[in-house]
Amino acid sequence: MKIYHKKVIVLGLSILAALFIFAGCGSNNTEKSTDSSSAQNTADGNTLDKIRKSGVLVVGSSNDAPFAYIDAKTNEFSGVDSDIIKEIARRLGVEKVEMKQIPFENLLISLDNGSVDMITDAMYIKPERLQKALFTNIWYTEAEAVVVKKESDIKSKSDLKDKVIGGQKGMTFLELADKWKNDGIVKDVKVFNSQSELMMAVNTGKIDACVTDGIVAAYTLKQNSSLDLRILSPYEPEASGKIGAAVRFADKDLLDAVNTELEKMRNDGTLKKILEKYGLPESYMVLSTDAAVTKNIK
């Protein structure tokens, strides 16, 4: 009898285990089906309609000031890119713009998988990126800066010989730093995950200098007087680029709507006022619509 009861118990447990496994498989299939459906909706190109219905535009940014970041004091989405896209959203009848923080190197991936509606993070419009997403007309232009310690003996680019410099992962300026290493202009290049880590590495002497976004560098040094840093001058930028926002290939309607409002802002002076607010020089401004048009390719 004892043996019989044990067999019954074992058989019962086996059946229960099988049911749990079956239920688990069913749950996974349901999740995959839901994810697939969500991805399909994203690919349908009806993102603009969904944004207008929900009243919320979700943008991706690596949270770098002064472009697109959450202000620590106000907890508000702030910055140059933020002000531009919030004004565009307002003109489109969209009440709110939310920022989702994503590492810079993962922004295009997150856009593609539907995590955000758009990328607004001072991203250069480059041929390889045009293969991955559609870009808006140009918002403004900018270039890199070299940051060193105030008392550094580095006075010009030629003084970077045998020096270790840094760059931020995923950014155009890291490519420039790597090129300098390959050309023997610098000794080595260290990679950092964020702008704050990069600047702090120079400040603490972990590296001799860094190549970074010129606007970010100027803003950071202006805001944080505790940093014992300066921007290398004279210096002739080598990686100037055109800045815009990115959307998925399927979202051509969203792109067209954003560009339409952007050009109205360019023509009525609103765009220029935003750029002036953040101290961008006129040489960084693109005031002609013809010059601002981006040739998207797929």
Wavefront OBJ file of the C-alpha trace (Angstrom):
o trace
v 0.000 0.000 0.000
v 2.807 2.390 0.870
v 4.445 1.708 -2.485
v 1.114 2.261 -4.229
v 0.569 5.607 -2.482
v 4.056 6.732 -3.395
v 3.414 5.884 -7.047
v 0.160 7.837 -6.965
v 1.880 10.837 -5.380
v 4.719 10.754 -7.882
v 2.261 10.426 -10.762
v 0.209 13.357 -9.400
v 3.304 15.543 -9.046
v 4.373 14.653 -12.575
v 0.993 15.706 -13.946
v 1.126 18.980 -12.018
v 4.649 19.673 -13.282
v 3.538 19.031 -16.823
v 0.620 21.432 -16.383
v 2.938 24.150 -15.035
v 5.307 23.646 -17.950
v 2.434 23.811 -20.400
v 1.062 26.944 -18.724
v 4.503 28.509 -18.763
v 4.909 27.800 -22.469
v 1.500 29.293 -23.107
v 2.449 32.424 -21.175
v 5.664 32.848 -23.142
v 3.833 32.412 -26.417
v 1.339 35.048 -25.371
v 4.119 37.465 -24.461
v 5.881 36.872 -27.751
v 2.630 37.369 -29.604
v 2.001 40.647 -27.755
v 5.535 41.888 -28.402
v 5.232 40.935 -32.047
v 1.927 42.761 -32.304
v 3.453 45.844 -30.661
v 6.406 45.761 -33.033
v 4.024 45.402 -35.976
v 2.045 48.433 -34.821
v 5.282 50.399 -34.623
v 6.205 49.317 -38.143
v 2.795 50.304 -39.534
v 3.879 53.932 -39.647
v 0.949 55.171 -37.539
v 3.157 56.568 -34.777
v 2.044 60.166 -35.391
v -1.626 59.202 -34.955
v -0.841 57.341 -31.730
v 1.168 60.276 -30.377
v -1.672 62.688 -31.085
v -4.232 60.378 -29.471
v -2.128 59.782 -26.360
v -0.926 63.376 -26.163
v 2.624 62.214 -25.383
v 5.775 62.152 -27.524
v 8.518 59.905 -26.091
v 12.066 60.825 -27.050
v 15.331 59.057 -26.330
v 18.400 60.846 -24.980
v 21.549 59.951 -23.072
v 20.698 62.772 -20.635
v 23.595 65.045 -21.606
v 23.288 68.752 -20.838
v 22.748 71.158 -22.487
v 21.034 69.192 -25.264
v 18.318 66.922 -23.897
v 18.400 66.168 -20.188
v 16.375 66.081 -16.992
v 17.128 69.181 -14.932
v 18.079 68.022 -11.420
v 16.490 71.096 -9.812
v 13.165 71.160 -11.642
v 12.955 67.521 -12.790
v 11.882 68.940 -16.163
v 12.984 67.835 -19.618
v 15.373 70.623 -20.623
v 18.054 71.682 -23.110
v 18.534 72.909 -26.675
v 17.081 69.826 -28.344
v 14.386 69.623 -25.687
v 13.202 73.181 -26.313
v 13.129 72.599 -30.070
v 11.145 69.365 -29.921
v 8.770 70.648 -27.231
v 7.927 73.667 -29.399
v 7.411 71.392 -32.411
v 5.164 69.110 -30.324
v 3.154 72.101 -29.101
v 2.586 73.214 -32.680
v 1.509 69.684 -33.584
v -1.050 69.722 -30.778
v 0.858 67.237 -28.588
v 0.620 68.243 -24.940
v 3.631 66.469 -23.436
v 7.153 65.367 -24.366
v 8.754 62.711 -22.178
v 12.433 61.779 -22.151
v 13.628 58.198 -21.776
v 17.283 57.950 -20.725
v 19.277 55.543 -22.905
v 23.064 55.166 -23.332
v 24.098 57.106 -26.425
v 25.423 54.031 -28.250
v 22.018 52.315 -27.841
v 19.796 55.165 -29.008
v 19.292 53.961 -32.584
v 18.688 50.410 -31.342
v 16.002 51.626 -28.933
v 14.408 53.676 -31.700
v 14.303 50.661 -33.993
v 12.719 48.373 -31.384
v 9.990 50.879 -30.581
v 11.124 51.926 -27.102
v 10.912 55.602 -28.112
v 9.205 57.614 -30.840
v 12.214 59.751 -31.687
v 15.856 60.451 -30.803
v 16.752 64.020 -29.815
v 20.302 64.095 -28.431
v 22.554 66.279 -30.604
v 23.139 63.329 -32.917
v 25.272 63.943 -36.010
v 23.553 63.150 -39.311
v 26.059 60.702 -40.792
v 25.874 58.331 -43.790
v 26.024 55.202 -41.611
v 23.211 56.527 -39.399
v 21.100 57.368 -42.437
v 21.178 53.641 -43.177
v 19.481 52.985 -39.834
v 16.892 55.763 -39.500
v 15.305 58.812 -41.084
v 16.640 62.182 -39.925
v 14.894 65.503 -39.752
v 16.104 68.641 -41.464
v 19.169 70.106 -39.763
v 18.563 71.794 -36.402
v 22.043 73.337 -36.042
v 25.715 72.478 -36.549
v 28.570 72.082 -34.105
v 32.050 70.640 -33.646
v 34.380 69.048 -31.134
v 36.603 70.606 -28.471
v 39.681 69.329 -26.658
v 39.517 69.684 -22.867
v 42.631 69.683 -20.665
v 43.504 70.646 -17.086
v 44.033 74.366 -16.524
v 47.706 73.929 -15.586
v 48.380 71.366 -18.336
v 51.410 71.866 -20.537
v 49.229 71.023 -23.540
v 48.968 74.296 -25.477
v 48.069 72.980 -28.948
v 47.161 69.785 -30.763
v 50.848 69.054 -31.410
v 51.376 68.792 -27.636
v 49.098 65.737 -27.507
v 52.010 63.586 -28.685
v 52.614 60.755 -26.165
v 49.474 61.775 -24.240
v 46.516 59.579 -23.246
v 43.175 61.060 -24.223
v 39.574 60.007 -23.723
v 36.353 59.800 -25.722
v 32.727 58.866 -25.043
v 31.423 55.535 -26.300
v 29.222 55.785 -29.385
v 30.091 59.389 -30.233
v 31.705 60.744 -33.400
v 34.470 62.293 -31.339
v 35.646 58.869 -30.166
v 36.181 57.974 -33.818
v 38.324 61.107 -34.167
v 40.340 60.173 -31.072
v 40.932 56.678 -32.462
v 42.079 58.207 -35.731
v 44.590 60.338 -33.861
v 45.908 57.222 -32.149
v 46.267 55.400 -35.480
v 48.046 58.427 -36.941
v 50.441 58.623 -33.996
v 49.121 62.000 -32.844
v 48.317 60.605 -29.357
v 49.703 57.691 -27.384
v 46.441 55.986 -26.409
v 42.668 56.425 -26.154
v 40.500 55.492 -23.169
v 36.745 54.990 -23.585
v 34.145 56.292 -21.118
v 30.404 55.659 -20.912
v 29.214 59.199 -20.216
v 30.158 62.837 -20.565
v 30.472 63.273 -16.790
v 32.855 60.307 -16.506
v 34.922 61.658 -19.378
v 35.321 65.151 -17.931
v 36.012 63.822 -14.438
v 38.764 61.572 -15.806
v 40.572 64.651 -17.121
v 39.915 66.564 -13.918
v 41.406 63.799 -11.729
v 44.375 63.170 -14.022
v 43.351 59.683 -15.188
v 43.820 60.937 -18.732
v 45.654 63.963 -20.129
v 42.830 65.331 -22.261
v 39.524 64.420 -23.880
v 37.850 65.074 -27.212
v 34.211 65.911 -26.723
v 31.261 67.956 -27.873
v 32.206 71.645 -27.979
v 28.812 72.879 -26.791
v 28.718 70.360 -23.947
v 32.264 71.244 -22.883
v 31.559 74.975 -22.769
v 28.287 74.445 -20.891
v 29.822 72.025 -18.374
v 32.717 74.323 -17.525
v 30.365 77.288 -17.193
v 28.020 75.410 -14.864
v 30.645 73.656 -12.728
v 33.345 76.000 -11.460
v 34.854 73.208 -9.344
v 36.271 71.565 -12.464
v 39.912 72.510 -12.931
v 39.615 72.380 -16.709
v 39.877 74.555 -19.808
v 39.087 74.196 -23.499
v 42.210 73.969 -25.640
v 42.696 77.118 -27.701
v 43.720 77.772 -30.384
v 42.286 74.621 -31.943
v 40.805 74.016 -35.396
v 37.863 71.532 -35.243
v 38.100 68.484 -37.499
v 34.758 66.765 -36.895
v 32.115 69.439 -37.359
v 28.699 67.974 -38.051
v 25.026 68.634 -38.678
v 22.546 67.908 -35.899
v 19.023 66.565 -36.293
v 16.505 64.191 -34.724
v 15.855 60.626 -35.895
v 12.705 58.572 -36.456
v 12.038 55.101 -37.824
v 11.841 54.501 -41.590
v 8.164 53.571 -41.224
v 7.343 56.914 -39.606
v 7.639 59.172 -42.652
v 4.412 60.915 -41.639
v 5.946 61.870 -38.289
v 9.112 63.068 -40.014
v 7.170 65.244 -42.457
v 5.067 66.763 -39.687
v 8.132 67.579 -37.573
v 9.991 69.084 -40.555
v 7.007 71.237 -41.487
v 6.860 72.807 -38.023
v 10.666 73.044 -37.811
v 10.811 75.115 -40.997
v 8.061 77.408 -39.701
v 10.198 77.933 -36.593
v 13.246 78.638 -38.749
v 11.341 81.186 -40.822
v 9.634 82.997 -37.936
v 12.817 83.249 -35.845
v 11.761 80.868 -33.054
v 14.562 78.407 -33.778
v 17.200 81.133 -33.691
v 15.896 82.410 -30.335
v 16.207 78.922 -28.816
v 19.768 78.524 -30.088
v 20.708 81.992 -28.801
v 19.223 81.119 -25.405
v 21.832 78.369 -25.037
v 24.713 80.485 -26.270
v 25.226 78.864 -29.667
v 27.268 81.128 -31.942
v 25.724 82.223 -35.234
v 28.261 80.046 -37.073
v 26.423 77.012 -35.592
v 23.017 78.197 -36.818
v 21.413 77.039 -40.066
v 19.065 79.853 -41.019
v 18.237 78.791 -44.591
v 15.677 76.087 -45.271
v 17.520 74.975 -48.408
v 20.729 74.452 -46.438
v 18.857 72.555 -43.730
v 17.243 69.851 -45.872
v 18.552 66.364 -45.083
v 18.850 63.802 -47.876
v 17.595 60.612 -46.244
v 18.594 57.278 -47.760
v 17.593 53.758 -46.816
l 1 2 3 4 5 6 7 8 9 10 11 12 13 14 15 16 17 18 19 20 21 22 23 24 25 26 27 28 29 30 31 32 33 34 35 36 37 38 39 40 41 42 43 44 45 46 47 48 49 50 51 52 53 54 55 56 57 58 59 60 61 62 63 64 65 66 67 68 69 70 71 72 73 74 75 76 77 78 79 80 81 82 83 84 85 86 87 88 89 90 91 92 93 94 95 96 97 98 99 100 101 102 103 104 105 106 107 108 109 110 111 112 113 114 115 116 117 118 119 120 121 122 123 124 125 126 127 128 129 130 131 132 133 134 135 136 137 138 139 140 141 142 143 144 145 146 147 148 149 150 151 152 153 154 155 156 157 158 159 160 161 162 163 164 165 166 167 168 169 170 171 172 173 174 175 176 177 178 179 180 181 182 183 184 185 186 187 188 189 190 191 192 193 194 195 196 197 198 199 200 201 202 203 204 205 206 207 208 209 210 211 212 213 214 215 216 217 218 219 220 221 222 223 224 225 226 227 228 229 230 231 232 233 234 235 236 237 238 239 240 241 242 243 244 245 246 247 248 249 250 251 252 253 254 255 256 257 258 259 260 261 262 263 264 265 266 267 268 269 270 271 272 273 274 275 276 277 278 279 280 281 282 283 284 285 286 287 288 289 290 291 292 293 294 295 296 297 298
